[in-house]
Amino acid sequence: MNPVPAVEIAGLVKRYGDKAAVDGLDLTIARGAITAVLGPNGAGKTTTIETCEGYRRPDAGTVRVLGLDPVTQSAALRPRIGVMLQSGGVYAGARAVEMLRHTAKLHAHPLDVDALVERLGLGSCGRTTYRRLSGGQQQRLALAMAVVGRPELVFLDEPTAGLDPQARRATWELVRDLRRDGVTVVVTTHHMDEAEQLADHVAIVDRGRVIAGGTTEELCRGGAEDALRFDGPPGLDLGPLLKELPPGATAAETAPGNYRVAAPVDPSRLLATVTGWCAASGILPERLSVQRRSLEDVFLDLTGRELRS
Ligand SMILES: Nc1ncnc2c1ncn2[C@@H]1O[C@H](COP(=O)(O)OP(=O)(O)OP(=O)(O)O)[C@@H](O)[C@H]1O
């Protein structure tokens, strides 16, 4: 295995005026795996990724990608990485598939363009110019452009934003195939299910820093195992419910009328306590469910806020 990590970031700071978009971020990304950089809007994910791609110069800290400095060694780095930006990066007047063929020819061992076009459902877009493609087609073409050269490392910034479920699944499949071929994939997302489904490693970013990292399994292991969620009237006083639960229990209104209760007890006991309390309080809990601790719960425990923003 190559001893140089795919990405090594130490103490990265990037400011826009007075505001630090990235504020002392440390992150090491292993080769040959899918790593999700997960965080709410504005957490600093795009800024971090664009710094790795050499589009932004750090104000402080160091960034190494495949052992290279993305700014001063970009000529050596660029041919080895694939980049899918959140928007743009593709010439608007170019014809979709022609552009993809052209990009493929620039690389020594490109993927089969026809197979890629088929997989991503771009077959009908052959001679259409980029600007005339639908948002989802533009998104899929940008993904194809990022991977067609069979790079060692691919950065995908919110690759499934705005895609329908079918295109989303096709994207996930393609990303998994890249990993099977030994490609390192870094994907930013604010969808926890995307991170849970796809990633071997997850780095949770909030306010310009990595606040937790590990496999989904590792991240979800700590704390209360199961969480019970239900909907009810907004503004319930959860204090009396907490008194009925053992120490270590948490109860919160995560959004108006959405409640989450977790406790270090057997899930069936938790369910009985909550439904008993609801009945005694004259509340009809709706959409009640007990769920395995998710990345959403991890984020909530770490920040006191919902991941969705
Ligand atoms: N060019 C810019 N000029 C000024 N502020 C910026 C610029 N780019 C980003 N920011 C700000 O920096 C912060 C981090 O933005 P960034 O896009 O890196 O976050 P993100 O986690 O990728 O969010 P999103 O999921 O919305 O893309 C945000 O507050 C954003 O408004």
The ligand as an ORCA input file, in Angstrom:
! r2SCAN-3c Opt
* xyz 0 1
  N     -15.982     33.345     -2.426
  C     -16.478     33.564     -1.214
  N     -16.509     34.805     -0.681
  C     -17.001     35.030      0.547
  N     -17.483     34.059      1.388
  C     -17.484     32.803      0.913
  C     -16.975     32.481     -0.403
  N     -17.090     31.140     -0.569
  C     -17.633     30.653      0.572
  N     -17.867     31.650      1.463
  C     -18.419     31.488      2.824
  O     -17.579     30.571      3.529
  C     -18.349     29.685      4.315
  C     -18.043     28.256      3.934
  O     -18.518     28.016      2.607
  P     -18.337     26.645      1.843
  O     -18.968     26.808      0.494
  O     -16.942     26.221      1.890
  O     -19.215     25.664      2.729
  P     -19.877     24.282      2.370
  O     -19.734     23.461      3.581
  O     -19.309     23.750      1.123
  O     -21.382     24.646      2.144
  P     -22.391     24.136      0.997
  O     -22.826     22.778      1.411
  O     -23.490     25.145      1.101
  O     -21.662     24.196     -0.294
  C     -19.803     30.070      4.109
  O     -20.197     30.891      5.170
  C     -19.786     30.833      2.806
  O     -20.810     31.787      2.792
*
